[in-house]
């Protein structure tokens, strides 16, 4: 998505001064491969907290990646830690999580 926009701004791949990296595409490919290797459905939850973002009232930061994953064959959604606790015992909706936090930071937040 980002590299594509950059390349278009410069009039094509030959005119762009350098090639960018697509982190969402790389992650999507990684998670599809991991799910296939583990025999899991192609799905990943993005686990984070709005409190970690300066725009704390919006989950847009996380939703952009979840939307990208959907368009590239992965079920995905942003979850707060309280969403995991609400699922209770039994089968989880997502067996694979992408963690958007450092444990020590969350301990500091309570």
URHUHU-V757754 format. One record per backbone hydrogen bond with DSSP energy under -1.0 kcal/mol. CO is the residue of the C=O (numbers start at 0). NH is the residue of the N-H. If there is no record, write none. Layout:
# URHUHU-V757754
CO_NH ; CO_NH
This chain:
# URHUHU-V757754
0_4 ; 1_5 ; 2_6 ; 3_7 ; 4_8 ; 5_9 ; 6_11 ; 7_10 ; 11_15 ; 21_25 ; 22_26 ; 23_27 ; 24_28 ; 25_29 ; 26_30 ; 27_31 ; 28_32 ; 29_33 ; 30_34 ; 31_35 ; 32_36 ; 33_37 ; 34_39 ; 40_42 ; 41_74 ; 44_97 ; 45_78 ; 46_99 ; 48_51 ; 49_52 ; 54_57 ; 58_62 ; 59_63 ; 61_65 ; 62_66 ; 63_67 ; 64_68 ; 65_69 ; 66_70 ; 68_73 ; 69_72 ; 74_43 ; 76_45 ; 78_47 ; 79_82 ; 79_83 ; 80_84 ; 81_85 ; 95_44 ; 97_46 ; 101_105 ; 102_106 ; 103_107 ; 104_108 ; 105_109
